[in-house]
Amino acid sequence: MKKLLMPDLYYESVFFIDNKELKRRGIEGIIIDIDNTLVPWDVKEANAKVINFIDDILQQGFKVCIISNNTKKRVDKFNEMLSLPSIHRAGKPKLTPYLKAMKLLNTNKQNTAVIGDQLFTDVLGGNRLGLFTILVAPMSSKEFIWTRFVRKLERIVLNNILDQNCCR
């Protein structure tokens, strides 16, 4: 189980990810979460920083798909300015949404990365398929009540993982 929760890389923010490193590893497609990964949980729309970040990675040749456990309304509102392929009510860490995202991106397990802020959804789901996983620190402490509980468990696991220098 520990292996399934270990991300390949860790960054303090999605905005610090080294895209050259992803290219070096053969990554072509990026599956990315919204809440507390790209924007704080309570921010409904993509801001200028997110739009510039997405534009930059698209210009570098990456394909991007949003995958979220949130509602269609939430995902569609956030995605208005980005117009990316997206999957709502994904049910992460189920495998189906990751497979669907790879189909939308026309990528495979060897050239797809997952970026998210949660071990038990984003990283676990990606690792179950053998995808390259990147964990980022959550942008905000505001979250669903259930997520706050899960974060306590995450902290225990993260302290163990990060002590092993698995990630950046």
N, C-alpha and C positions, 0 to 999 in steps of 0.2 A: 504493500500500500504506500509506503514511504516514497518509492520510486515514482509512483503515479502522481504524487503531489509535488515533486521536485521540478521547478521550472528550469529551462535551459539557461535563461538569463533573467536578471532582476535589475530594474531601474527605478529610481525615485520618481520618475515621471515618464509618460509616454513621449514627451517632447525631448527627452534625452537619448532616445534610442538611436543607436548608430546604424543608419541605413546601409552604409558601406559594408558593415559586418554582416548584415542580412544578405546583401548581394553576394558577398564572399562565400556564404554558406549555401548559396543556390536558391534562396527564397525568392519566389515570384508573386505569391499571393499572401495577403494579410487578412485574417479574420479578426475583427476588433470589436470589443465591447464598447458601450456608451457610458453608462452611469459609473462615475468615480474612476473612469479610465480616461475618457476624452473630456468630460465636463463633470463638475460636481453633481451629485445625485439630483438636486433640486433645480438644475438649470435645464430648461426645456429645449433650447435651440443651440445649434452650433454657432459658436462665437468666431470672431475673426482669427484668433489663434488656431482654433481647430480647422477652420476652412483653409488657412495657409498651410498647416501641417499636412492635411489630406492632399491639397493641390501639389505640394512638394513631393510627397511619396508617389503620387500618380505620375508626375512628370519624370520621376526616376525610373518609371517602368513597372512599378508594383501595381497589382490589381488588389482592390480592397472591397471587403464585404462586411457590413455591420451585422453582428449577431447579438441579440439581447433577449433576456427573459422578460422584458417589459412588454407593455401592450402595443398593439398596432398603432394606436393613436399617438403614443409617446414616441415610438420609433419613426413614424412618418413625419411628425412635427420636427424632430431633431434632424432628419435627413432631407428636409425641404431644400436647403441650400447646397447640399452635397450631391444629391441624386445618385447615391451608391446602391448597389444591390443590398438588400437587407432581409433579415429574418427576425420576426418578432415572436414573443412567447415561445422562445426556443427550447426551454426546458433543459438548459445546460445543467449538468454535464452529459445529458443524453447524446449519443453519437449522431443521430439523424440530422440535427441542424448543422453540424460540422461537415458531414458528407454533402448536404444540400449546398452549403456555402462553397465547397470545393467545386461542385458541379457548376454553380453560377460563375465562378472565377475561371473555370477550365484549368484547374490545378490538381495536384495530387498530394499524397502524404509526404513525399520527399521535398516538395518545394513550397509548402504552405506553413505559415507561422500564425499562432494565435496570441493575441495581446489582450490582457485583461487584468483586473485588480483583485480577483478572487481565486484562491487556491482550489476551493471545493466546487467551483463551476468552470471557470475559464481554463485553468491549468489542468485540472483533472480530466475534463472533457477532451482537451487537445492531446494530452499524454495517452489517454486510452486508445487513441488512433495512431499514435506515434508521430504526431505533428511537432514542430519546433515551438516551444512555449516560452512566452515572455510575461513575467509578472511585473506589474508596476504598483507602486504604493497608491492606495486610494487617495483621491483628491480632497475628500471631505469626510468628516466623521458623521455627517447627517446621512442616515440610511434607513431602510425598512427595519422594523423591530427585529424580525427574524435574522436579518443580515448582521445586526449588531451582536446577536448571540453567537452566530457562526464566526464572527471576527475574533472572538475570545479564543475559540479553538484554533483558528488560523494562526494567531500570535504564538501559541505554544509550538505548533508545527514549524512556523517560519523561523523562530529562534533556533530550533534544532537544525533546520536546513541551511540557514545563512551562516551558522557556525561552521558548517562543513565547506564553506567557500564555493558553493555550487555556482554562484551567480555573481553578476556585477552589481 
